């Protein structure tokens, strides 16, 4: 586990866009199973839909970063946004090289009605995480999730939701009390989906998990 004295956790803002996109390009998209399965290479994180989504997360006030205090380096981010019952505008920018990935993401997310309960008006949507590989195994991923949840509660969210594509992240959320509401077996998809599960190891399912917030 990480020694908290070595790390500073803080709320990310739009001014952190360059640093956040850098670490996601290095530590998320190079290792995320669905990105590998759709053979999305040279992901342009600062363009198109993914860039708009990252900006939306940074504007929401529920995304958290962590810096290594001795070096000042940004070594982890968990970006999130808030969904409201009133709804939000659909993506307007092209998905580019992530078209197949977003197709799967949109398909699984629409299967879960996060506003099913009448007392849920705001939902914290956990979007992407990136932790520097040299700092893995120190519990930073879990701490980032916990701090995002705290910010979500402060913003009035009653529920949290996440889309899980790898087993490691799934274990973090399971330990925090998240429950699976929908699961897609990627091996069941036809070739028109453009997902090559042969390069995804054991990470061939996509799960939507939710948790009620205090």
C-alpha atoms as one frame of an Amber mdcrd trajectory, in Angstrom:
protein
   0.000   0.000   0.000   1.066   3.574  -0.617   2.479   5.708   2.166   0.194
   8.748   2.039   3.076  10.987   3.103   4.678  10.365  -0.305   1.612  11.371
  -2.335  -0.670  14.368  -2.767  -4.229  13.711  -3.960  -6.064  16.655  -5.519
  -9.101  17.530  -7.611  -8.296  17.828 -11.293  -9.419  20.883 -13.275  -9.439
  21.861 -16.979  -5.969  23.366 -16.500  -4.663  19.804 -15.996  -5.778  18.681
 -19.475  -2.275  18.320 -20.925  -0.921  16.329 -17.975  -4.029  14.128 -17.801
  -4.005  13.290 -21.500  -0.294  12.491 -21.308  -0.693   9.945 -18.520  -3.821
   8.398 -20.057  -2.021   7.989 -23.376   0.897   6.248 -21.643  -0.779   4.281
 -18.881  -4.410   3.706 -19.904  -4.687   3.272 -23.642  -1.495   1.214 -23.953
  -2.809  -1.376 -21.460  -6.612  -1.199 -21.587  -7.933  -4.552 -22.912 -10.665
  -3.201 -25.188  -8.226  -0.770 -26.798  -5.945  -3.729 -27.495  -8.839  -5.870
 -28.713  -9.953  -3.243 -31.215  -6.354  -2.690 -32.351  -6.616   1.037 -31.719
  -3.039   2.250 -32.086  -1.560   5.736 -31.843  -4.623   6.999 -29.992  -4.938
  10.761 -30.383  -6.112  11.573 -26.867  -6.327  15.324 -27.499  -8.678  15.050
 -30.470 -12.261  13.972 -31.148 -14.746  12.422 -28.755 -12.211  11.193 -26.224
 -10.781  14.699 -25.813 -14.266  16.145 -25.321 -15.028  13.442 -22.754 -11.834
  14.172 -20.822 -12.615  17.895 -20.770 -16.126  17.130 -19.523 -14.651  15.091
 -16.674 -12.181  17.799 -15.714 -14.955  20.416 -15.657 -17.162  18.287 -13.380
 -15.066  18.613 -10.227 -15.173  14.863  -9.502 -11.893  13.790 -11.109  -8.857
  13.180  -8.917  -5.126  13.069  -9.544  -2.177  12.028  -7.408   1.344  13.453
  -7.474   4.467  11.817  -6.134   5.586  14.372  -3.566   9.378  13.783  -3.836
   9.393  14.326  -7.616   6.225  16.347  -8.221   5.279  13.937 -11.004   1.631
  13.192 -11.770   1.518   9.416 -11.276  -2.192   8.655 -11.339  -5.592   9.978
 -12.423  -9.177   8.813 -12.121 -11.441  10.930 -14.288 -15.190  10.966 -13.756
 -18.245  13.015 -14.645 -21.791  13.484 -13.375 -24.892  12.258 -15.169 -28.168
  13.959 -14.314 -31.709  12.718 -14.741 -32.330  15.734 -16.952 -29.989  14.139
 -19.461 -26.959  15.324 -21.392 -26.066  16.057 -24.984 -24.889  13.107 -27.105
 -21.285  13.094 -28.355 -20.749  15.390 -31.314 -17.082  14.743 -32.102 -15.853
  11.751 -34.128 -14.545   8.709 -32.267 -11.718   8.335 -34.806  -9.474   5.337
 -34.052 -11.606   4.536 -30.974 -14.820   4.001 -32.948 -15.040   0.258 -32.200
 -14.223   0.813 -28.524 -16.901   3.466 -28.080 -19.416   1.298 -29.901 -18.963
  -1.439 -27.295 -18.915   1.070 -24.416 -22.141   2.738 -25.554 -23.806  -0.645
 -26.101 -23.151  -1.943 -22.571 -23.893   1.334 -20.806 -27.339   1.676 -22.386
 -28.328  -1.678 -20.867 -28.341  -0.224 -17.343 -30.873   2.386 -16.257 -28.955
   4.240 -13.582 -32.042   6.352 -12.850 -34.271   3.363 -12.187 -34.650   4.347
  -8.523 -36.850   7.418  -8.166 -34.571   8.989  -5.549 -31.552   9.023  -7.883
 -31.107  12.348  -9.657 -27.318  12.483 -10.035 -24.929   9.670 -10.887 -21.160
   9.664 -10.559 -19.812   8.011 -13.722 -16.278   6.617 -13.268 -14.721   6.942
 -16.716 -10.975   6.293 -17.054  -8.019   5.584 -14.802  -4.308   5.734 -15.375
  -1.598   4.884 -12.844   2.086   5.079 -13.702   3.345   1.519 -14.055   6.307
   2.241 -11.757   3.805   3.006  -8.978   1.554  -0.018  -9.394   0.716  -2.259
  -6.460   0.676   0.597  -3.939  -3.085   0.962  -3.657  -3.223   4.207  -5.610
  -5.974   2.938  -7.914  -8.283   2.214  -4.997  -7.492   5.506  -3.276  -8.312
   7.407  -6.464 -11.679   5.647  -6.682 -12.443   6.404  -3.027 -11.628  10.069
  -3.424 -13.746  10.366  -6.563 -16.628   8.822  -4.656 -16.157  11.368  -1.865
 -16.304  14.194  -4.400 -19.380  12.653  -5.984 -21.154  12.625  -2.628 -20.170
  16.259  -2.067 -21.745  17.108  -5.445 -25.008  15.379  -4.505 -24.633  12.064
  -6.370 -26.725   9.188  -5.025 -25.240   6.442  -7.205 -21.907   5.584  -8.822
 -21.447   3.590 -12.032 -18.413   2.280 -13.887 -17.651   0.216 -16.979 -15.045
  -2.464 -16.241 -12.894  -4.046 -18.951 -10.174  -5.713 -16.879 -10.148  -8.026
 -13.894  -7.798  -5.944 -11.775 -10.051  -2.891 -11.800 -13.034  -5.161 -11.240
 -11.536  -6.470  -7.997 -11.050  -2.914  -6.717 -14.696  -2.069  -7.275 -15.923
  -5.385  -5.884 -14.038  -4.735  -2.637 -15.663  -1.310  -2.454 -19.137  -2.848
  -2.656 -19.971  -2.365  -6.334 -22.333  -4.879  -7.921 -22.510  -6.083 -11.522
 -25.683  -4.948 -13.295 -24.801  -6.007 -16.830 -22.094  -8.170 -18.398 -21.175
  -8.536 -22.065 -19.123 -11.527 -23.200 -16.989 -10.119 -26.001 -16.419 -13.593
 -27.452 -20.117 -13.637 -28.362 -19.780 -10.664 -30.720 -19.647 -11.134 -34.454
 -16.745  -9.924 -36.630 -18.654  -6.762 -37.529 -17.870  -5.448 -34.021 -14.147
  -5.393 -34.756 -13.097  -6.902 -31.414 -10.212  -9.377 -31.460 -10.477 -11.238
 -28.152  -7.422 -13.368 -28.966  -5.166 -10.501 -27.840  -7.121  -9.684 -24.665
  -6.008 -12.558 -22.454  -8.548 -13.251 -19.715 -10.151  -9.820 -20.063 -12.899
 -10.733 -22.529 -15.908  -9.392 -20.649 -17.197  -5.873 -20.143 -19.146  -5.262
 -16.949 -21.262  -2.358 -15.768 -21.047  -2.046 -11.982 -22.976   0.255  -9.662
 -23.008   1.275  -6.005 -25.365   3.407  -3.947 -23.600   6.348  -2.354 -24.234
   7.568   1.209
